């Protein structure tokens, strides 16, 4: 009789946050303990650093919650739903369905990651429903997986946590790097060129994958849309219109004021106004917000732990040690790629661009300053590493899996392919531009 060993369950994203907290405290005690301090006393001191930092990113946490919720609310509004119905109706075969879903999702994800995440899922679902009614054979798991591609491009777009955070006055690294406008990060030639190349390569990959005829043409899919109750009042349209006018004034003032006004707060303000306008009624908007808030639980629970980890890294001196280690093992030519790969690895354990920037950002900034590298470019390098391994990390895919009905296993066989090809695009781009 073969003895069966108990399987160890794979940690949840919240479990990873707890594990990383323990590891950061352990390494801080081992690596930074002064010789005149006992292990017990210093461990208690490091725990104090963790406690002091625990609530240090509350404003950032709320910004991350709102950018997901407002983007989700906008994606499930009636005008967007009607637009997606029309887009789904354009697909006449499997290739159309796959490429339309992937292309629209990447465009939406570049605008806002929460919007792109939910829009991609809803569009994929509609593709499946419309194709089923028309009798068109499509590879539905591939279509649904294509609806996740916005999470591969989002951090280089207008809702990227790292570039938007450093564009804010008063951000937690302002003393080290100052305020960096989006014209030097998101709107830089480096970022726009690399993202454009990524989109073209991914569309080519989708075309090739869609040409593979071996798939189940009759995926079991219940008919039914993503419906939100509507209200009769029009106050949402009025309030949202005022907000959009105020946000629009900044946009038309770009020739005079420049791009410096774009930040997380501005993007959230604009998304809030657009959501109110598109839902028209306050009742409908509130109902959509209740639905969207379900997806923000992970951010609320995990971000305080990331803030605690940051407190340990900064107050114990571990941050300086790590930065010095990066400097020792790399050169100005190799550090950008090293930062990219390390960012991708960390994202597997910390599946949150905002949380990762809070922890890894200070390390990258310290090392980049010592090497004389461009801080805006290194912010984007970290962003690329963070977003690419979203294709392997199922945390943000949970809303898409629930809406489309596919399994994580069905999705992973395609997103792993997206990851491999996308990773090579970024490696070559970083080497070409920054190597």
Buried (B, 14 or more C-beta within 10 A) or exposed (E): EEEEEEEEEEEEBBEBBEEBBEEBBEBBBEEBBEEEEEEEEBBEBBBEBBEBBBEBBEEBBBBBBBBBBBBBBBBBBBEBBEBBBEBBEEBEEBBBBBBBBBBBBBBBBBBBBBBBBBBBBBBBBBBBBBBBEEEBBBBBBBBBBBBBBBBBBBBBBBBBBBBBBBBBEEBBBEEEBEBBBBBBBBBBEBBEEBBEBBBEBBBEBBEEBBEEEEBEBEBEBEEEEBEBEBBEEEBBBBBBEEBBEEBEEBEEEEEEEEBBBBBBBBBBBBBBBBBBBBBBBBBBBBBBBEBBBEBBEBBEEBBBBBBBBBBBBBBBEBBBBBBEEBBEEBEBEEBBBBBBBBBBEBBEBBBBBBBBBBBBBBBBBBBBBBBEBBBBBBBBBBBBBBBBBBBBBBBBBBBBBEBBBBEEEBBBEBBEBBBEBBBEBBBEBBBEBBE
